[in-house]
Amino acid sequence: MTGTDTAASETIGTNGGPPREAPAAPLVSVVIPCLDEAAAIADCVACARETLAAARLPGEVIVVDNGSTDESAQRARAAGATVVTEPLRGYGNAYRRGFDAARGRYVVMGDADGSYDFGELTRFVDALDRGADFVIGTRLRGRIHPGAMSWVHRYVGNPVLNGLLNAIYGAGISDSHCGMRAFRREDLARLELRSTGMELASEQVIRSVQLGLAITELPIDYRPRIGRSKLSPVPDGLRHLRLLVGRAGGRPRAPLPRSER
């Protein structure tokens, strides 16, 4: 793991005073979209920050407040996160705002509801260090705790959408809608992510396959969420389906040249 990789710092001065060192750019940016998750967000931020510190990984935690009406933003900030706002509601909108704010070489994604263990983020960073371009968790090959996923999602919704994605695009992954992921920030421009809602999860996988990125799956734990779910199963599923079919039937965006590393 490249925990010792840091950008070279430079000295800068203010008001003619003695020079000071500019903060080094982080290696890892943890991006967490958030809508009314006051019950869980502080623990998510604290876990991510503690994990980065224990592994000696220079990092930042960015929480994207997507219009919360509770104390999510205040609690995230108090726990040590950088809080940015995205007024346009939607999972995709929130993530794309967070990606714009991220400064790290690697971006780790995860939800604000306590369902993903940010203590596992070092495994995702390790996989990127070993050469993966896109790392996605798999709940179905990991451990789904009792009450974490409904029967319909586990045995109908996810398998159907995942099977379609694999059949159409040849992704060959087991859990295309897992929300814990990581990728190289340098690939953002090539991914050209445009989705505004939950279908961003499918779009990111499709674009990664189309670009020939090296994809790695990691089995993870999936725990019951804290607080009320924001998912709308039928509308969200239809958005995923429209994206899958539309991408298959329409003219794909031409891949850009592979970036140099």
CYANA upper distance limits for C-alpha pairs under 8 A (distance plus 0.5 A):
  1 MET  CA    125 VAL  CA      7.77
  1 MET  CA    126 ASP  CA      5.83
  1 MET  CA    129 ASP  CA      6.60
  2 THR  CA     57 LEU  CA      8.24
  2 THR  CA    129 ASP  CA      7.34
  3 GLY  CA     55 ALA  CA      7.29
  3 GLY  CA     56 ARG  CA      6.03
  3 GLY  CA     57 LEU  CA      5.10
  3 GLY  CA     58 PRO  CA      7.63
  4 THR  CA     56 ARG  CA      7.78
  4 THR  CA     57 LEU  CA      7.59
  5 ASP  CA     27 LEU  CA      7.58
  6 THR  CA     24 ALA  CA      6.92
  6 THR  CA     25 ALA  CA      7.30
  6 THR  CA     26 PRO  CA      7.44
  6 THR  CA     27 LEU  CA      7.12
  6 THR  CA     58 PRO  CA      7.52
  7 ALA  CA     24 ALA  CA      5.85
  7 ALA  CA     25 ALA  CA      6.11
  7 ALA  CA     26 PRO  CA      8.17
  8 ALA  CA     24 ALA  CA      7.00
  9 SER  CA     21 GLU  CA      6.70
  9 SER  CA     22 ALA  CA      6.19
  9 SER  CA     23 PRO  CA      6.94
  9 SER  CA     24 ALA  CA      5.85
 10 GLU  CA     21 GLU  CA      6.05
 10 GLU  CA     22 ALA  CA      5.98
 11 THR  CA     19 PRO  CA      6.07
 11 THR  CA     20 ARG  CA      5.62
 11 THR  CA     21 GLU  CA      4.85
 11 THR  CA     22 ALA  CA      6.40
 12 ILE  CA     19 PRO  CA      5.45
 12 ILE  CA     20 ARG  CA      5.80
 12 ILE  CA     21 GLU  CA      6.68
 12 ILE  CA     22 ALA  CA      7.01
 13 GLY  CA     17 GLY  CA      6.35
 13 GLY  CA     18 PRO  CA      6.34
 13 GLY  CA     19 PRO  CA      4.61
 13 GLY  CA     20 ARG  CA      6.40
 14 THR  CA     18 PRO  CA      8.02
 14 THR  CA     19 PRO  CA      7.78
 25 ALA  CA     58 PRO  CA      8.29
 25 ALA  CA    103 ARG  CA      7.12
 25 ALA  CA    104 GLY  CA      7.09
 26 PRO  CA     58 PRO  CA      5.33
 26 PRO  CA     59 GLY  CA      5.03
 26 PRO  CA     60 GLU  CA      6.97
 26 PRO  CA    103 ARG  CA      6.95
 26 PRO  CA    104 GLY  CA      5.29
 26 PRO  CA    105 ARG  CA      7.74
 27 LEU  CA     57 LEU  CA      7.24
 27 LEU  CA     58 PRO  CA      5.82
 27 LEU  CA     59 GLY  CA      6.09
 27 LEU  CA    103 ARG  CA      8.50
 27 LEU  CA    104 GLY  CA      5.13
 27 LEU  CA    105 ARG  CA      5.59
 27 LEU  CA    106 TYR  CA      6.70
 28 VAL  CA     57 LEU  CA      7.66
 28 VAL  CA     58 PRO  CA      6.97
 28 VAL  CA     59 GLY  CA      5.03
 28 VAL  CA     60 GLU  CA      6.97
 28 VAL  CA    103 ARG  CA      8.40
 28 VAL  CA    104 GLY  CA      5.12
 28 VAL  CA    105 ARG  CA      6.53
 28 VAL  CA    106 TYR  CA      5.35
 28 VAL  CA    107 VAL  CA      6.36
 28 VAL  CA    108 VAL  CA      7.66
 28 VAL  CA    125 VAL  CA      8.47
 29 SER  CA     59 GLY  CA      6.17
 29 SER  CA     60 GLU  CA      5.50
 29 SER  CA     61 VAL  CA      6.41
 29 SER  CA     62 ILE  CA      7.55
 29 SER  CA    102 ALA  CA      6.23
 29 SER  CA    103 ARG  CA      6.99
 29 SER  CA    104 GLY  CA      5.37
 29 SER  CA    105 ARG  CA      8.07
 29 SER  CA    106 TYR  CA      6.70
 29 SER  CA    107 VAL  CA      5.31
 29 SER  CA    108 VAL  CA      6.66
 30 VAL  CA     48 ALA  CA      7.96
 30 VAL  CA     59 GLY  CA      8.08
 30 VAL  CA     60 GLU  CA      6.69
 30 VAL  CA     61 VAL  CA      5.19
 30 VAL  CA     62 ILE  CA      6.49
 30 VAL  CA    107 VAL  CA      6.33
 30 VAL  CA    108 VAL  CA      5.17
 30 VAL  CA    109 MET  CA      6.51
 30 VAL  CA    110 GLY  CA      8.18
 31 VAL  CA     61 VAL  CA      6.63
 31 VAL  CA     62 ILE  CA      5.36
 31 VAL  CA     63 VAL  CA      6.48
 31 VAL  CA     64 VAL  CA      7.96
 31 VAL  CA     95 TYR  CA      7.85
 31 VAL  CA     98 GLY  CA      6.44
 31 VAL  CA     99 PHE  CA      7.74
 31 VAL  CA    102 ALA  CA      8.03
 31 VAL  CA    107 VAL  CA      7.45
 31 VAL  CA    108 VAL  CA      6.65
 31 VAL  CA    109 MET  CA      5.72
 31 VAL  CA    110 GLY  CA      7.28
 32 ILE  CA     61 VAL  CA      8.20
 32 ILE  CA     62 ILE  CA      6.71
 32 ILE  CA     63 VAL  CA      5.29
 32 ILE  CA     64 VAL  CA      6.65
 32 ILE  CA     95 TYR  CA      8.04
 32 ILE  CA     98 GLY  CA      8.11
 32 ILE  CA    109 MET  CA      6.73
 32 ILE  CA    110 GLY  CA      6.03
 32 ILE  CA    111 ASP  CA      6.13
 32 ILE  CA    112 ALA  CA      6.49
 33 PRO  CA     63 VAL  CA      6.31
 33 PRO  CA     64 VAL  CA      5.20
 33 PRO  CA     65 ASP  CA      6.98
 33 PRO  CA     66 ASN  CA      7.50
 33 PRO  CA     91 TYR  CA      7.49
 33 PRO  CA     94 ALA  CA      6.13
 33 PRO  CA     95 TYR  CA      6.57
 33 PRO  CA     98 GLY  CA      8.05
 33 PRO  CA    110 GLY  CA      8.27
 33 PRO  CA    111 ASP  CA      6.88
 33 PRO  CA    112 ALA  CA      7.00
 34 CYS  CA     41 ILE  CA      8.28
 34 CYS  CA     63 VAL  CA      7.10
 34 CYS  CA     64 VAL  CA      6.20
 34 CYS  CA     65 ASP  CA      5.57
 34 CYS  CA     66 ASN  CA      6.33
 34 CYS  CA     68 SER  CA      7.89
 34 CYS  CA     72 SER  CA      7.94
 34 CYS  CA     94 ALA  CA      8.36
 34 CYS  CA    111 ASP  CA      7.96
 34 CYS  CA    112 ALA  CA      6.20
 35 LEU  CA     65 ASP  CA      6.67
 35 LEU  CA     66 ASN  CA      5.78
 35 LEU  CA     67 GLY  CA      6.72
 35 LEU  CA     68 SER  CA      5.34
 35 LEU  CA     72 SER  CA      7.99
 36 ASP  CA     67 GLY  CA      8.35
 36 ASP  CA     68 SER  CA      5.15
 36 ASP  CA     69 THR  CA      6.71
 36 ASP  CA     70 ASP  CA      6.09
 36 ASP  CA     71 GLU  CA      8.01
 36 ASP  CA     72 SER  CA      6.37
 37 GLU  CA     41 ILE  CA      6.23
 37 GLU  CA     68 SER  CA      8.39
 37 GLU  CA     70 ASP  CA      8.22
 37 GLU  CA     72 SER  CA      6.10
 37 GLU  CA    112 ALA  CA      6.84
 37 GLU  CA    113 ASP  CA      6.65
 37 GLU  CA    227 GLY  CA      7.50
 38 ALA  CA     42 ALA  CA      7.86
 38 ALA  CA     70 ASP  CA      6.88
 38 ALA  CA     71 GLU  CA      6.01
 38 ALA  CA     72 SER  CA      4.64
 38 ALA  CA     73 ALA  CA      8.35
 38 ALA  CA     75 ARG  CA      7.28
 39 ALA  CA     72 SER  CA      8.35
 39 ALA  CA    113 ASP  CA      8.40
 39 ALA  CA    226 ILE  CA      7.25
 39 ALA  CA    227 GLY  CA      7.21
 40 ALA  CA     44 CYS  CA      6.91
 40 ALA  CA    112 ALA  CA      6.95
 40 ALA  CA    113 ASP  CA      5.89
 40 ALA  CA    114 GLY  CA      6.30
 40 ALA  CA    226 ILE  CA      6.67
 40 ALA  CA    227 GLY  CA      8.29
 41 ILE  CA     45 VAL  CA      6.69
 41 ILE  CA     72 SER  CA      7.03
 41 ILE  CA     75 ARG  CA      7.53
 41 ILE  CA     76 ALA  CA      6.46
 41 ILE  CA    112 ALA  CA      5.73
 41 ILE  CA    113 ASP  CA      7.10
 41 ILE  CA    114 GLY  CA      8.01
 42 ALA  CA     46 ALA  CA      6.54
 42 ALA  CA     75 ARG  CA      6.11
 42 ALA  CA     76 ALA  CA      5.66
 42 ALA  CA     78 ALA  CA      8.25
 42 ALA  CA     79 ALA  CA      5.99
 43 ASP  CA     47 CYS  CA      6.47
 43 ASP  CA     79 ALA  CA      8.38
 43 ASP  CA    114 GLY  CA      8.21
 44 CYS  CA     48 ALA  CA      6.73
 44 CYS  CA    112 ALA  CA      6.84
 44 CYS  CA    113 ASP  CA      8.27
 44 CYS  CA    114 GLY  CA      6.83
 44 CYS  CA    117 ASP  CA      8.39
 44 CYS  CA    118 PHE  CA      7.24
 45 VAL  CA     49 ARG  CA      6.64
 45 VAL  CA     61 VAL  CA      7.26
 45 VAL  CA     76 ALA  CA      7.07
 45 VAL  CA     79 ALA  CA      6.69
 45 VAL  CA     80 GLY  CA      7.56
 45 VAL  CA     81 ALA  CA      6.90
 46 ALA  CA     50 GLU  CA      6.47
 46 ALA  CA     79 ALA  CA      6.43
 46 ALA  CA     80 GLY  CA      7.85
 47 CYS  CA     51 THR  CA      6.52
 47 CYS  CA    117 ASP  CA      8.44
 47 CYS  CA    118 PHE  CA      6.35
 47 CYS  CA    119 GLY  CA      6.65
 48 ALA  CA     52 LEU  CA      6.75
 48 ALA  CA     61 VAL  CA      7.70
 48 ALA  CA    118 PHE  CA      5.62
 48 ALA  CA    119 GLY  CA      6.88
 48 ALA  CA    121 LEU  CA      8.06
 49 ARG  CA     53 ALA  CA      6.66
 49 ARG  CA     59 GLY  CA      8.31
 49 ARG  CA     60 GLU  CA      7.99
 49 ARG  CA     61 VAL  CA      7.44
 49 ARG  CA     80 GLY  CA      8.30
 50 GLU  CA     54 ALA  CA      6.51
 51 THR  CA     55 ALA  CA      6.70
 51 THR  CA    118 PHE  CA      7.86
 51 THR  CA    119 GLY  CA      6.05
 51 THR  CA    121 LEU  CA      8.05
 51 THR  CA    122 THR  CA      7.97
 52 LEU  CA     56 ARG  CA      6.48
 52 LEU  CA     57 LEU  CA      5.51
 52 LEU  CA     58 PRO  CA      7.37
 52 LEU  CA     59 GLY  CA      6.92
 52 LEU  CA    122 THR  CA      8.12
 53 ALA  CA     57 LEU  CA      6.64
 53 ALA  CA     58 PRO  CA      8.03
 55 ALA  CA    122 THR  CA      7.98
 59 GLY  CA    104 GLY  CA      7.54
 60 GLU  CA     81 ALA  CA      7.81
 60 GLU  CA     82 THR  CA      8.08
 60 GLU  CA    104 GLY  CA      8.25
 61 VAL  CA     80 GLY  CA      8.15
 61 VAL  CA     81 ALA  CA      5.53
 61 VAL  CA     82 THR  CA      6.65
 62 ILE  CA     81 ALA  CA      6.10
 62 ILE  CA     82 THR  CA      5.30
 62 ILE  CA     83 VAL  CA      6.34
 62 ILE  CA     84 VAL  CA      7.73
 62 ILE  CA     98 GLY  CA      7.20
 62 ILE  CA    101 ALA  CA      8.24
 62 ILE  CA    102 ALA  CA      7.79
 63 VAL  CA     73 ALA  CA      8.30
 63 VAL  CA     76 ALA  CA      7.45
 63 VAL  CA     81 ALA  CA      6.82
 63 VAL  CA     82 THR  CA      6.67
 63 VAL  CA     83 VAL  CA      5.36
 63 VAL  CA     84 VAL  CA      6.85
 63 VAL  CA     98 GLY  CA      7.80
 64 VAL  CA     83 VAL  CA      6.40
 64 VAL  CA     84 VAL  CA      5.51
 64 VAL  CA     85 THR  CA      5.91
 64 VAL  CA     86 GLU  CA      7.08
 64 VAL  CA     94 ALA  CA      6.46
 64 VAL  CA     95 TYR  CA      7.88
 64 VAL  CA     97 ARG  CA      7.72
 64 VAL  CA     98 GLY  CA      6.43
 65 ASP  CA     72 SER  CA      8.04
 65 ASP  CA     73 ALA  CA      6.68
 65 ASP  CA     83 VAL  CA      7.30
 65 ASP  CA     84 VAL  CA      6.67
 65 ASP  CA     85 THR  CA      5.25
 65 ASP  CA     86 GLU  CA      6.68
 65 ASP  CA     94 ALA  CA      8.02
 66 ASN  CA     85 THR  CA      6.59
 66 ASN  CA     86 GLU  CA      5.53
 66 ASN  CA     87 PRO  CA      6.33
 66 ASN  CA     88 LEU  CA      7.51
 66 ASN  CA     89 ARG  CA      6.37
 66 ASN  CA     90 GLY  CA      7.95
 66 ASN  CA     94 ALA  CA      6.57
 67 GLY  CA     85 THR  CA      7.95
 67 GLY  CA     86 GLU  CA      7.50
 67 GLY  CA     87 PRO  CA      6.26
 67 GLY  CA     88 LEU  CA      8.33
 67 GLY  CA     89 ARG  CA      7.45
 68 SER  CA     72 SER  CA      7.06
 68 SER  CA     73 ALA  CA      7.96
 71 GLU  CA     75 ARG  CA      6.58
 72 SER  CA     76 ALA  CA      6.54
 73 ALA  CA     77 ARG  CA      6.62
 73 ALA  CA     83 VAL  CA      7.07
 74 GLN  CA     78 ALA  CA      6.60
 75 ARG  CA     79 ALA  CA      6.64
 76 ALA  CA     80 GLY  CA      7.08
 76 ALA  CA     81 ALA  CA      6.02
 76 ALA  CA     82 THR  CA      8.30
 76 ALA  CA     83 VAL  CA      7.58
 77 ARG  CA     81 ALA  CA      5.38
 77 ARG  CA     82 THR  CA      6.70
 77 ARG  CA     83 VAL  CA      6.68
 84 VAL  CA     97 ARG  CA      8.46
 84 VAL  CA     98 GLY  CA      7.88
 84 VAL  CA    101 ALA  CA      8.36
 85 THR  CA     97 ARG  CA      8.34
 86 GLU  CA     93 ASN  CA      7.60
 86 GLU  CA     94 ALA  CA      6.31
 86 GLU  CA     97 ARG  CA      6.95
 88 LEU  CA     93 ASN  CA      6.98
 88 LEU  CA     94 ALA  CA      8.24
 89 ARG  CA     93 ASN  CA      7.12
 89 ARG  CA     94 ALA  CA      7.75
 90 GLY  CA     94 ALA  CA      6.64
 90 GLY  CA    196 THR  CA      6.04
 90 GLY  CA    197 GLY  CA      5.16
 90 GLY  CA    198 MET  CA      7.72
 91 TYR  CA     95 TYR  CA      6.72
 91 TYR  CA    196 THR  CA      6.87
 91 TYR  CA    197 GLY  CA      5.17
 91 TYR  CA    198 MET  CA      5.83
 91 TYR  CA    200 LEU  CA      7.95
 92 GLY  CA     96 ARG  CA      6.57
 92 GLY  CA    194 ARG  CA      8.15
 92 GLY  CA    195 SER  CA      5.87
 92 GLY  CA    196 THR  CA      4.49
 92 GLY  CA    197 GLY  CA      4.96
 92 GLY  CA    198 MET  CA      6.61
 92 GLY  CA    199 GLU  CA      7.85
 92 GLY  CA    200 LEU  CA      5.82
 93 ASN  CA     97 ARG  CA      6.78
 93 ASN  CA    195 SER  CA      7.76
 93 ASN  CA    196 THR  CA      5.19
 93 ASN  CA    197 GLY  CA      7.21
 94 ALA  CA     98 GLY  CA      6.80
 95 TYR  CA     99 PHE  CA      6.58
 96 ARG  CA    100 ASP  CA      6.77
 96 ARG  CA    193 LEU  CA      8.14
 97 ARG  CA    101 ALA  CA      7.01
 98 GLY  CA    102 ALA  CA      6.68
 99 PHE  CA    107 VAL  CA      8.27
 99 PHE  CA    185 ARG  CA      8.49
102 ALA  CA    107 VAL  CA      7.86
104 GLY  CA    185 ARG  CA      7.54
105 ARG  CA    184 ARG  CA      6.56
105 ARG  CA    185 ARG  CA      6.03
105 ARG  CA    186 GLU  CA      7.65
106 TYR  CA    125 VAL  CA      7.84
106 TYR  CA    128 LEU  CA      8.33
106 TYR  CA    182 ALA  CA      7.40
106 TYR  CA    183 PHE  CA      6.31
106 TYR  CA    184 ARG  CA      5.21
106 TYR  CA    185 ARG  CA      6.04
107 VAL  CA    182 ALA  CA      5.89
107 VAL  CA    183 PHE  CA      5.97
107 VAL  CA    184 ARG  CA      6.73
107 VAL  CA    185 ARG  CA      6.53
108 VAL  CA    121 LEU  CA      7.63
108 VAL  CA    124 PHE  CA      8.11
108 VAL  CA    180 MET  CA      7.92
108 VAL  CA    181 ARG  CA      6.28
108 VAL  CA    182 ALA  CA      4.71
108 VAL  CA    183 PHE  CA      7.27
109 MET  CA    179 GLY  CA      7.40
109 MET  CA    180 MET  CA      5.84
109 MET  CA    181 ARG  CA      5.56
109 MET  CA    182 ALA  CA      6.40
110 GLY  CA    116 TYR  CA      7.10
110 GLY  CA    118 PHE  CA      8.07
110 GLY  CA    179 GLY  CA      6.22
110 GLY  CA    180 MET  CA      5.13
110 GLY  CA    181 ARG  CA      7.36
111 ASP  CA    115 SER  CA      7.54
111 ASP  CA    116 TYR  CA      7.15
111 ASP  CA    179 GLY  CA      7.20
111 ASP  CA    180 MET  CA      7.84
113 ASP  CA    225 ARG  CA      5.75
113 ASP  CA    226 ILE  CA      5.82
113 ASP  CA    227 GLY  CA      7.55
114 GLY  CA    223 ARG  CA      7.68
114 GLY  CA    224 PRO  CA      7.94
114 GLY  CA    225 ARG  CA      5.95
114 GLY  CA    226 ILE  CA      6.43
115 SER  CA    148 ALA  CA      8.00
115 SER  CA    222 TYR  CA      6.12
115 SER  CA    223 ARG  CA      4.97
115 SER  CA    224 PRO  CA      6.02
115 SER  CA    225 ARG  CA      5.24
115 SER  CA    226 ILE  CA      7.93
116 TYR  CA    180 MET  CA      7.34
116 TYR  CA    221 ASP  CA      7.44
116 TYR  CA    222 TYR  CA      6.24
116 TYR  CA    223 ARG  CA      7.00
117 ASP  CA    121 LEU  CA      8.32
117 ASP  CA    221 ASP  CA      7.62
117 ASP  CA    222 TYR  CA      8.21
120 GLU  CA    124 PHE  CA      7.77
120 GLU  CA    220 ILE  CA      8.40
121 LEU  CA    125 VAL  CA      6.97
122 THR  CA    126 ASP  CA      6.50
123 ARG  CA    127 ALA  CA      6.79
124 PHE  CA    128 LEU  CA      6.93
124 PHE  CA    135 VAL  CA      6.80
124 PHE  CA    181 ARG  CA      7.87
124 PHE  CA    182 ALA  CA      6.71
124 PHE  CA    218 LEU  CA      8.27
125 VAL  CA    129 ASP  CA      6.65
125 VAL  CA    182 ALA  CA      7.95
126 ASP  CA    130 ARG  CA      6.73
127 ALA  CA    131 GLY  CA      7.16
127 ALA  CA    132 ALA  CA      6.27
127 ALA  CA    135 VAL  CA      7.50
127 ALA  CA    216 THR  CA      7.89
128 LEU  CA    132 ALA  CA      5.08
128 LEU  CA    133 ASP  CA      6.58
128 LEU  CA    134 PHE  CA      7.83
128 LEU  CA    135 VAL  CA      7.68
128 LEU  CA    182 ALA  CA      8.38
128 LEU  CA    183 PHE  CA      7.77
128 LEU  CA    184 ARG  CA      8.11
131 GLY  CA    214 ALA  CA      8.08
132 ALA  CA    213 LEU  CA      8.29
132 ALA  CA    214 ALA  CA      5.59
132 ALA  CA    215 ILE  CA      6.40
132 ALA  CA    216 THR  CA      6.71
133 ASP  CA    183 PHE  CA      6.13
133 ASP  CA    184 ARG  CA      6.44
133 ASP  CA    213 LEU  CA      6.18
133 ASP  CA    214 ALA  CA      5.55
133 ASP  CA    215 ILE  CA      6.62
133 ASP  CA    216 THR  CA      8.49
134 PHE  CA    181 ARG  CA      7.94
134 PHE  CA    182 ALA  CA      6.36
134 PHE  CA    183 PHE  CA      4.97
134 PHE  CA    184 ARG  CA      7.53
134 PHE  CA    208 SER  CA      7.82
134 PHE  CA    213 LEU  CA      7.33
134 PHE  CA    214 ALA  CA      6.80
134 PHE  CA    215 ILE  CA      5.37
134 PHE  CA    216 THR  CA      6.91
135 VAL  CA    181 ARG  CA      5.96
135 VAL  CA    182 ALA  CA      5.56
135 VAL  CA    183 PHE  CA      6.72
135 VAL  CA    215 ILE  CA      6.27
135 VAL  CA    216 THR  CA      5.30
135 VAL  CA    217 GLU  CA      6.29
135 VAL  CA    218 LEU  CA      7.78
136 ILE  CA    176 SER  CA      8.30
136 ILE  CA    178 CYS  CA      7.44
136 ILE  CA    179 GLY  CA      8.36
136 ILE  CA    180 MET  CA      6.79
136 ILE  CA    181 ARG  CA      4.88
136 ILE  CA    182 ALA  CA      7.07
136 ILE  CA    215 ILE  CA      8.09
136 ILE  CA    216 THR  CA      6.86
136 ILE  CA    217 GLU  CA      5.49
136 ILE  CA    218 LEU  CA      6.83
137 GLY  CA    175 ASP  CA      7.89
137 GLY  CA    178 CYS  CA      6.43
137 GLY  CA    179 GLY  CA      7.93
137 GLY  CA    180 MET  CA      6.07
137 GLY  CA    181 ARG  CA      6.50
137 GLY  CA    217 GLU  CA      5.99
137 GLY  CA    218 LEU  CA      5.21
137 GLY  CA    219 PRO  CA      6.20
137 GLY  CA    220 ILE  CA      6.41
138 THR  CA    142 GLY  CA      6.68
138 THR  CA    174 SER  CA      7.02
138 THR  CA    175 ASP  CA      5.63
138 THR  CA    176 SER  CA      8.39
138 THR  CA    178 CYS  CA      6.69
138 THR  CA    217 GLU  CA      6.76
138 THR  CA    218 LEU  CA      6.28
138 THR  CA    219 PRO  CA      5.26
138 THR  CA    220 ILE  CA      6.43
139 ARG  CA    143 ARG  CA      6.62
139 ARG  CA    144 ILE  CA      6.68
139 ARG  CA    175 ASP  CA      7.24
139 ARG  CA    178 CYS  CA      7.26
139 ARG  CA    219 PRO  CA      6.58
139 ARG  CA    220 ILE  CA      6.00
139 ARG  CA    221 ASP  CA      6.77
139 ARG  CA    222 TYR  CA      6.49
140 LEU  CA    144 ILE  CA      7.58
140 LEU  CA    174 SER  CA      7.54
140 LEU  CA    175 ASP  CA      6.99
140 LEU  CA    219 PRO  CA      8.11
141 ARG  CA    174 SER  CA      8.17
141 ARG  CA    219 PRO  CA      5.87
141 ARG  CA    220 ILE  CA      8.05
142 GLY  CA    219 PRO  CA      4.74
142 GLY  CA    220 ILE  CA      5.21
142 GLY  CA    221 ASP  CA      6.21
142 GLY  CA    222 TYR  CA      8.32
143 ARG  CA    219 PRO  CA      8.18
143 ARG  CA    220 ILE  CA      6.86
143 ARG  CA    221 ASP  CA      5.20
143 ARG  CA    222 TYR  CA      6.67
144 ILE  CA    148 ALA  CA      6.85
144 ILE  CA    149 MET  CA      7.71
144 ILE  CA    221 ASP  CA      6.47
144 ILE  CA    222 TYR  CA      5.32
144 ILE  CA    223 ARG  CA      6.95
145 HIS  CA    221 ASP  CA      7.82
145 HIS  CA    222 TYR  CA      6.51
145 HIS  CA    223 ARG  CA      5.69
145 HIS  CA    224 PRO  CA      7.32
146 PRO  CA    223 ARG  CA      8.18
146 PRO  CA    224 PRO  CA      7.85
147 GLY  CA    223 ARG  CA      8.22
147 GLY  CA    224 PRO  CA      6.15
148 ALA  CA    222 TYR  CA      7.00
148 ALA  CA    223 ARG  CA      5.56
148 ALA  CA    224 PRO  CA      4.27
148 ALA  CA    225 ARG  CA      7.11
149 MET  CA    153 HIS  CA      6.95
149 MET  CA    154 ARG  CA      6.75
149 MET  CA    224 PRO  CA      7.80
150 SER  CA    154 ARG  CA      6.62
151 TRP  CA    155 TYR  CA      6.36
151 TRP  CA    156 VAL  CA      8.14
152 VAL  CA    156 VAL  CA      5.61
152 VAL  CA    157 GLY  CA      6.61
153 HIS  CA    157 GLY  CA      5.16
153 HIS  CA    158 ASN  CA      6.00
154 ARG  CA    158 ASN  CA      6.42
154 ARG  CA    159 PRO  CA      7.62
155 TYR  CA    159 PRO  CA      6.67
156 VAL  CA    160 VAL  CA      6.48
157 GLY  CA    161 LEU  CA      6.77
157 GLY  CA    237 GLY  CA      7.97
158 ASN  CA    162 ASN  CA      6.24
158 ASN  CA    175 ASP  CA      7.93
158 ASN  CA    177 HIS  CA      7.67
159 PRO  CA    163 GLY  CA      6.20
160 VAL  CA    164 LEU  CA      6.70
161 LEU  CA    165 LEU  CA      6.71
161 LEU  CA    237 GLY  CA      8.40
161 LEU  CA    240 HIS  CA      8.02
161 LEU  CA    241 LEU  CA      7.59
162 ASN  CA    166 ASN  CA      6.71
162 ASN  CA    173 ILE  CA      8.44
162 ASN  CA    174 SER  CA      7.57
162 ASN  CA    175 ASP  CA      6.99
162 ASN  CA    176 SER  CA      6.22
162 ASN  CA    177 HIS  CA      8.05
163 GLY  CA    167 ALA  CA      6.49
164 LEU  CA    168 ILE  CA      6.49
164 LEU  CA    244 LEU  CA      8.09
165 LEU  CA    169 TYR  CA      6.26
165 LEU  CA    170 GLY  CA      7.71
165 LEU  CA    171 ALA  CA      7.40
165 LEU  CA    176 SER  CA      8.46
165 LEU  CA    202 SER  CA      8.34
165 LEU  CA    206 ILE  CA      8.25
165 LEU  CA    244 LEU  CA      7.07
166 ASN  CA    170 GLY  CA      5.08
166 ASN  CA    171 ALA  CA      5.35
166 ASN  CA    172 GLY  CA      6.04
166 ASN  CA    173 ILE  CA      7.57
167 ALA  CA    171 ALA  CA      8.39
168 ILE  CA    244 LEU  CA      8.43
168 ILE  CA    248 ALA  CA      7.33
169 TYR  CA    206 ILE  CA      7.32
169 TYR  CA    209 VAL  CA      7.75
169 TYR  CA    210 GLN  CA      8.45
169 TYR  CA    248 ALA  CA      8.47
170 GLY  CA    209 VAL  CA      8.28
171 ALA  CA    205 VAL  CA      8.02
171 ALA  CA    206 ILE  CA      7.95
171 ALA  CA    209 VAL  CA      6.64
173 ILE  CA    217 GLU  CA      7.73
176 SER  CA    201 ALA  CA      7.66
176 SER  CA    202 SER  CA      7.09
176 SER  CA    205 VAL  CA      7.44
177 HIS  CA    201 ALA  CA      6.23
177 HIS  CA    202 SER  CA      7.22
178 CYS  CA    201 ALA  CA      8.26
179 GLY  CA    201 ALA  CA      7.79
183 PHE  CA    187 ASP  CA      8.20
184 ARG  CA    188 LEU  CA      8.08
186 GLU  CA    259 SER  CA      8.04
187 ASP  CA    191 LEU  CA      6.68
187 ASP  CA    259 SER  CA      7.84
188 LEU  CA    192 GLU  CA      6.99
188 LEU  CA    193 LEU  CA      8.12
190 ARG  CA    211 LEU  CA      8.41
190 ARG  CA    255 PRO  CA      7.58
190 ARG  CA    256 LEU  CA      6.46
191 LEU  CA    204 GLN  CA      7.68
191 LEU  CA    207 ARG  CA      6.24
191 LEU  CA    208 SER  CA      7.37
191 LEU  CA    211 LEU  CA      8.30
193 LEU  CA    200 LEU  CA      7.80
193 LEU  CA    203 GLU  CA      7.45
193 LEU  CA    204 GLN  CA      7.32
194 ARG  CA    200 LEU  CA      8.07
195 SER  CA    199 GLU  CA      6.82
195 SER  CA    200 LEU  CA      5.52
195 SER  CA    203 GLU  CA      7.66
196 THR  CA    200 LEU  CA      7.33
197 GLY  CA    236 ASP  CA      8.32
197 GLY  CA    239 ARG  CA      8.48
198 MET  CA    236 ASP  CA      6.77
198 MET  CA    239 ARG  CA      8.17
198 MET  CA    240 HIS  CA      7.97
199 GLU  CA    203 GLU  CA      6.78
199 GLU  CA    236 ASP  CA      7.67
199 GLU  CA    239 ARG  CA      6.51
199 GLU  CA    240 HIS  CA      5.32
199 GLU  CA    243 LEU  CA      7.63
200 LEU  CA    204 GLN  CA      6.49
201 ALA  CA    205 VAL  CA      7.20
202 SER  CA    206 ILE  CA      6.67
202 SER  CA    240 HIS  CA      7.15
202 SER  CA    243 LEU  CA      8.29
202 SER  CA    244 LEU  CA      8.09
203 GLU  CA    207 ARG  CA      6.50
203 GLU  CA    243 LEU  CA      7.94
204 GLN  CA    208 SER  CA      6.57
205 VAL  CA    209 VAL  CA      6.75
206 ILE  CA    210 GLN  CA      6.66
207 ARG  CA    211 LEU  CA      6.57
208 SER  CA    212 GLY  CA      6.76
208 SER  CA    213 LEU  CA      5.81
208 SER  CA    215 ILE  CA      8.23
209 VAL  CA    213 LEU  CA      6.62
210 GLN  CA    255 PRO  CA      7.58
211 LEU  CA    255 PRO  CA      6.19
211 LEU  CA    256 LEU  CA      8.26
211 LEU  CA    258 ARG  CA      8.39
225 ARG  CA    229 SER  CA      8.07
231 LEU  CA    236 ASP  CA      7.78
232 SER  CA    236 ASP  CA      6.15
233 PRO  CA    237 GLY  CA      6.27
234 VAL  CA    238 LEU  CA      6.65
235 PRO  CA    239 ARG  CA      6.75
236 ASP  CA    240 HIS  CA      6.87
237 GLY  CA    241 LEU  CA      6.65
238 LEU  CA    242 ARG  CA      6.53
239 ARG  CA    243 LEU  CA      6.73
240 HIS  CA    244 LEU  CA      6.69
241 LEU  CA    245 VAL  CA      6.62
242 ARG  CA    246 GLY  CA      6.12
243 LEU  CA    247 ARG  CA      6.35
244 LEU  CA    248 ALA  CA      6.81
245 VAL  CA    249 GLY  CA      6.63
246 GLY  CA    250 GLY  CA      6.21
247 ARG  CA    251 ARG  CA      7.71
247 ARG  CA    252 PRO  CA      6.96
248 ALA  CA    252 PRO  CA      8.27
